């Protein structure tokens, strides 16, 4: 679990190409985390 107590989802600014998805209750939050990752990837990596 991240020290702030909140899930950590998003690109790592200090390491280009690394995307983090860390949470303690991963099974409970998997749907919401998956949706967030899909939305971020659609925004960050548009289809050509």
Gaussian input, Z-matrix of N, CA and C with variables (Angstrom, degrees):
# hf/3-21g

backbone

0 1
 N
 C     1     B1
 C     2     B2     1     A1
 N     3     B3     2     A2     1     D1
 C     4     B4     3     A3     2     D2
 C     5     B5     4     A4     3     D3
 N     6     B6     5     A5     4     D4
 C     7     B7     6     A6     5     D5
 C     8     B8     7     A7     6     D6
 N     9     B9     8     A8     7     D7
 C    10    B10     9     A9     8     D8
 C    11    B11    10    A10     9     D9
 N    12    B12    11    A11    10    D10
 C    13    B13    12    A12    11    D11
 C    14    B14    13    A13    12    D12
 N    15    B15    14    A14    13    D13
 C    16    B16    15    A15    14    D14
 C    17    B17    16    A16    15    D15
 N    18    B18    17    A17    16    D16
 C    19    B19    18    A18    17    D17
 C    20    B20    19    A19    18    D18
 N    21    B21    20    A20    19    D19
 C    22    B22    21    A21    20    D20
 C    23    B23    22    A22    21    D21
 N    24    B24    23    A23    22    D22
 C    25    B25    24    A24    23    D23
 C    26    B26    25    A25    24    D24
 N    27    B27    26    A26    25    D25
 C    28    B28    27    A27    26    D26
 C    29    B29    28    A28    27    D27
 N    30    B30    29    A29    28    D28
 C    31    B31    30    A30    29    D29
 C    32    B32    31    A31    30    D30
 N    33    B33    32    A32    31    D31
 C    34    B34    33    A33    32    D32
 C    35    B35    34    A34    33    D33
 N    36    B36    35    A35    34    D34
 C    37    B37    36    A36    35    D35
 C    38    B38    37    A37    36    D36
 N    39    B39    38    A38    37    D37
 C    40    B40    39    A39    38    D38
 C    41    B41    40    A40    39    D39
 N    42    B42    41    A41    40    D40
 C    43    B43    42    A42    41    D41
 C    44    B44    43    A43    42    D42
 N    45    B45    44    A44    43    D43
 C    46    B46    45    A45    44    D44
 C    47    B47    46    A46    45    D45
 N    48    B48    47    A47    46    D46
 C    49    B49    48    A48    47    D47
 C    50    B50    49    A49    48    D48
 N    51    B51    50    A50    49    D49
 C    52    B52    51    A51    50    D50
 C    53    B53    52    A52    51    D51
 N    54    B54    53    A53    52    D52
 C    55    B55    54    A54    53    D53
 C    56    B56    55    A55    54    D54
 N    57    B57    56    A56    55    D55
 C    58    B58    57    A57    56    D56
 C    59    B59    58    A58    57    D57
 N    60    B60    59    A59    58    D58
 C    61    B61    60    A60    59    D59
 C    62    B62    61    A61    60    D60
 N    63    B63    62    A62    61    D61
 C    64    B64    63    A63    62    D62
 C    65    B65    64    A64    63    D63
 N    66    B66    65    A65    64    D64
 C    67    B67    66    A66    65    D65
 C    68    B68    67    A67    66    D66
 N    69    B69    68    A68    67    D67
 C    70    B70    69    A69    68    D68
 C    71    B71    70    A70    69    D69
 N    72    B72    71    A71    70    D70
 C    73    B73    72    A72    71    D71
 C    74    B74    73    A73    72    D72
 N    75    B75    74    A74    73    D73
 C    76    B76    75    A75    74    D74
 C    77    B77    76    A76    75    D75
 N    78    B78    77    A77    76    D76
 C    79    B79    78    A78    77    D77
 C    80    B80    79    A79    78    D78
 N    81    B81    80    A80    79    D79
 C    82    B82    81    A81    80    D80
 C    83    B83    82    A82    81    D81
 N    84    B84    83    A83    82    D82
 C    85    B85    84    A84    83    D83
 C    86    B86    85    A85    84    D84
 N    87    B87    86    A86    85    D85
 C    88    B88    87    A87    86    D86
 C    89    B89    88    A88    87    D87
 N    90    B90    89    A89    88    D88
 C    91    B91    90    A90    89    D89
 C    92    B92    91    A91    90    D90
 N    93    B93    92    A92    91    D91
 C    94    B94    93    A93    92    D92
 C    95    B95    94    A94    93    D93
 N    96    B96    95    A95    94    D94
 C    97    B97    96    A96    95    D95
 C    98    B98    97    A97    96    D96
 N    99    B99    98    A98    97    D97
 C   100   B100    99    A99    98    D98
 C   101   B101   100   A100    99    D99
 N   102   B102   101   A101   100   D100
 C   103   B103   102   A102   101   D101
 C   104   B104   103   A103   102   D102
 N   105   B105   104   A104   103   D103
 C   106   B106   105   A105   104   D104
 C   107   B107   106   A106   105   D105
 N   108   B108   107   A107   106   D106
 C   109   B109   108   A108   107   D107
 C   110   B110   109   A109   108   D108
 N   111   B111   110   A110   109   D109
 C   112   B112   111   A111   110   D110
 C   113   B113   112   A112   111   D111
 N   114   B114   113   A113   112   D112
 C   115   B115   114   A114   113   D113
 C   116   B116   115   A115   114   D114
 N   117   B117   116   A116   115   D115
 C   118   B118   117   A117   116   D116
 C   119   B119   118   A118   117   D117
 N   120   B120   119   A119   118   D118
 C   121   B121   120   A120   119   D119
 C   122   B122   121   A121   120   D120
 N   123   B123   122   A122   121   D121
 C   124   B124   123   A123   122   D122
 C   125   B125   124   A124   123   D123
 N   126   B126   125   A125   124   D124
 C   127   B127   126   A126   125   D125
 C   128   B128   127   A127   126   D126
 N   129   B129   128   A128   127   D127
 C   130   B130   129   A129   128   D128
 C   131   B131   130   A130   129   D129
 N   132   B132   131   A131   130   D130
 C   133   B133   132   A132   131   D131
 C   134   B134   133   A133   132   D132
 N   135   B135   134   A134   133   D133
 C   136   B136   135   A135   134   D134
 C   137   B137   136   A136   135   D135
 N   138   B138   137   A137   136   D136
 C   139   B139   138   A138   137   D137
 C   140   B140   139   A139   138   D138
 N   141   B141   140   A140   139   D139
 C   142   B142   141   A141   140   D140
 C   143   B143   142   A142   141   D141

   B1=1.4442
   B2=1.5169
   B3=1.3206
   B4=1.4597
   B5=1.5323
   B6=1.3211
   B7=1.4623
   B8=1.5277
   B9=1.3409
   B10=1.4611
   B11=1.5261
   B12=1.3467
   B13=1.4549
   B14=1.5129
   B15=1.3027
   B16=1.4607
   B17=1.5240
   B18=1.3357
   B19=1.4637
   B20=1.5248
   B21=1.2971
   B22=1.4673
   B23=1.5254
   B24=1.3337
   B25=1.4569
   B26=1.5232
   B27=1.3275
   B28=1.4541
   B29=1.5080
   B30=1.3233
   B31=1.4619
   B32=1.5260
   B33=1.3255
   B34=1.4664
   B35=1.5247
   B36=1.3451
   B37=1.4615
   B38=1.5269
   B39=1.3207
   B40=1.4589
   B41=1.5327
   B42=1.3411
   B43=1.4674
   B44=1.5276
   B45=1.3148
   B46=1.4687
   B47=1.5308
   B48=1.3197
   B49=1.4487
   B50=1.5177
   B51=1.3477
   B52=1.4609
   B53=1.5196
   B54=1.3136
   B55=1.4606
   B56=1.5182
   B57=1.3258
   B58=1.4614
   B59=1.5224
   B60=1.3131
   B61=1.4646
   B62=1.5249
   B63=1.3447
   B64=1.4620
   B65=1.5257
   B66=1.3374
   B67=1.4629
   B68=1.5200
   B69=1.2982
   B70=1.4598
   B71=1.5281
   B72=1.3466
   B73=1.4727
   B74=1.5305
   B75=1.3311
   B76=1.4530
   B77=1.5124
   B78=1.3281
   B79=1.4579
   B80=1.5198
   B81=1.3063
   B82=1.4625
   B83=1.5257
   B84=1.3131
   B85=1.4628
   B86=1.5197
   B87=1.3254
   B88=1.4634
   B89=1.5235
   B90=1.3206
   B91=1.4635
   B92=1.5195
   B93=1.3268
   B94=1.4661
   B95=1.5306
   B96=1.3305
   B97=1.4655
   B98=1.5211
   B99=1.3300
   B100=1.4644
   B101=1.5157
   B102=1.3280
   B103=1.4678
   B104=1.5275
   B105=1.3285
   B106=1.4663
   B107=1.5289
   B108=1.3305
   B109=1.4663
   B110=1.5239
   B111=1.3292
   B112=1.4665
   B113=1.5263
   B114=1.3282
   B115=1.4685
   B116=1.5221
   B117=1.3310
   B118=1.4661
   B119=1.5218
   B120=1.3292
   B121=1.4571
   B122=1.5252
   B123=1.3154
   B124=1.4559
   B125=1.5290
   B126=1.3230
   B127=1.4757
   B128=1.5280
   B129=1.3335
   B130=1.4470
   B131=1.5290
   B132=1.3257
   B133=1.4620
   B134=1.5253
   B135=1.3341
   B136=1.4686
   B137=1.5307
   B138=1.3081
   B139=1.4636
   B140=1.5186
   B141=1.3039
   B142=1.4829
   B143=1.4946
   A1=108.53
   A2=117.87
   A3=120.19
   A4=111.11
   A5=116.46
   A6=121.38
   A7=113.36
   A8=118.28
   A9=120.87
   A10=111.99
   A11=117.10
   A12=120.02
   A13=114.06
   A14=118.26
   A15=123.63
   A16=109.37
   A17=117.90
   A18=119.35
   A19=110.85
   A20=115.54
   A21=122.40
   A22=107.03
   A23=116.28
   A24=121.83
   A25=108.34
   A26=116.36
   A27=120.46
   A28=111.98
   A29=115.62
   A30=119.81
   A31=111.48
   A32=115.91
   A33=121.32
   A34=107.69
   A35=118.30
   A36=120.82
   A37=113.75
   A38=117.02
   A39=119.42
   A40=113.13
   A41=117.27
   A42=121.20
   A43=109.93
   A44=118.13
   A45=120.85
   A46=111.25
   A47=116.04
   A48=122.01
   A49=114.37
   A50=117.33
   A51=120.90
   A52=109.32
   A53=115.88
   A54=121.87
   A55=107.44
   A56=117.50
   A57=122.44
   A58=111.55
   A59=115.78
   A60=122.37
   A61=106.18
   A62=116.20
   A63=122.14
   A64=109.13
   A65=115.75
   A66=120.52
   A67=108.69
   A68=117.57
   A69=120.79
   A70=110.94
   A71=118.49
   A72=118.64
   A73=110.88
   A74=116.30
   A75=121.47
   A76=114.71
   A77=117.96
   A78=120.31
   A79=110.45
   A80=116.98
   A81=121.13
   A82=110.91
   A83=116.74
   A84=121.06
   A85=113.78
   A86=119.37
   A87=121.01
   A88=112.98
   A89=118.26
   A90=120.30
   A91=112.12
   A92=116.37
   A93=120.96
   A94=111.11
   A95=117.04
   A96=120.32
   A97=109.73
   A98=117.98
   A99=121.19
   A100=112.17
   A101=116.81
   A102=120.93
   A103=110.72
   A104=116.41
   A105=120.90
   A106=111.30
   A107=116.27
   A108=120.56
   A109=110.10
   A110=117.78
   A111=121.05
   A112=111.34
   A113=116.97
   A114=120.65
   A115=110.81
   A116=117.22
   A117=120.59
   A118=111.01
   A119=117.21
   A120=119.84
   A121=111.51
   A122=117.79
   A123=120.63
   A124=110.65
   A125=116.46
   A126=120.81
   A127=110.85
   A128=117.48
   A129=121.10
   A130=113.45
   A131=117.13
   A132=121.06
   A133=109.88
   A134=117.60
   A135=119.74
   A136=110.80
   A137=114.66
   A138=120.25
   A139=110.46
   A140=116.50
   A141=121.44
   A142=110.64
   D1=130.97
   D2=176.03
   D3=-58.43
   D4=152.19
   D5=-175.32
   D6=-61.45
   D7=-26.88
   D8=179.77
   D9=-76.06
   D10=-10.47
   D11=179.85
   D12=83.73
   D13=0.58
   D14=-179.93
   D15=-112.13
   D16=151.12
   D17=175.58
   D18=-58.49
   D19=147.03
   D20=179.04
   D21=-111.61
   D22=106.53
   D23=-177.06
   D24=-133.33
   D25=121.42
   D26=176.63
   D27=148.04
   D28=173.85
   D29=179.99
   D30=-67.48
   D31=146.82
   D32=176.66
   D33=-88.93
   D34=111.16
   D35=-174.89
   D36=-60.25
   D37=-31.62
   D38=-176.37
   D39=-83.94
   D40=-9.52
   D41=179.55
   D42=-133.72
   D43=89.26
   D44=-178.27
   D45=-55.32
   D46=135.74
   D47=179.87
   D48=93.90
   D49=-12.15
   D50=179.05
   D51=-95.30
   D52=128.85
   D53=178.20
   D54=-120.75
   D55=126.72
   D56=-175.73
   D57=-101.20
   D58=142.65
   D59=172.72
   D60=-144.33
   D61=91.05
   D62=-174.19
   D63=-124.91
   D64=128.06
   D65=177.19
   D66=-158.22
   D67=148.11
   D68=177.14
   D69=-71.04
   D70=-54.13
   D71=179.76
   D72=-85.94
   D73=61.04
   D74=-174.20
   D75=-57.64
   D76=-38.66
   D77=-178.74
   D78=-67.67
   D79=-42.25
   D80=-179.48
   D81=-66.20
   D82=-39.68
   D83=-176.27
   D84=-94.47
   D85=3.22
   D86=-172.36
   D87=-59.46
   D88=-38.58
   D89=178.68
   D90=-64.02
   D91=-46.92
   D92=-179.90
   D93=-67.57
   D94=-40.07
   D95=179.18
   D96=-66.55
   D97=-42.82
   D98=178.12
   D99=-60.76
   D100=-41.47
   D101=177.96
   D102=-63.83
   D103=-43.29
   D104=179.09
   D105=-61.31
   D106=-43.71
   D107=179.55
   D108=-64.17
   D109=-44.15
   D110=178.99
   D111=-61.15
   D112=-42.78
   D113=178.91
   D114=-64.56
   D115=-43.33
   D116=179.14
   D117=-63.13
   D118=-44.28
   D119=-179.11
   D120=-66.94
   D121=-37.78
   D122=177.40
   D123=-63.56
   D124=-35.03
   D125=179.96
   D126=-78.55
   D127=-40.87
   D128=-174.72
   D129=-82.46
   D130=-30.41
   D131=-175.85
   D132=-126.69
   D133=72.38
   D134=-177.45
   D135=-63.76
   D136=147.74
   D137=177.95
   D138=-69.57
   D139=141.94
   D140=-179.00
   D141=-82.98

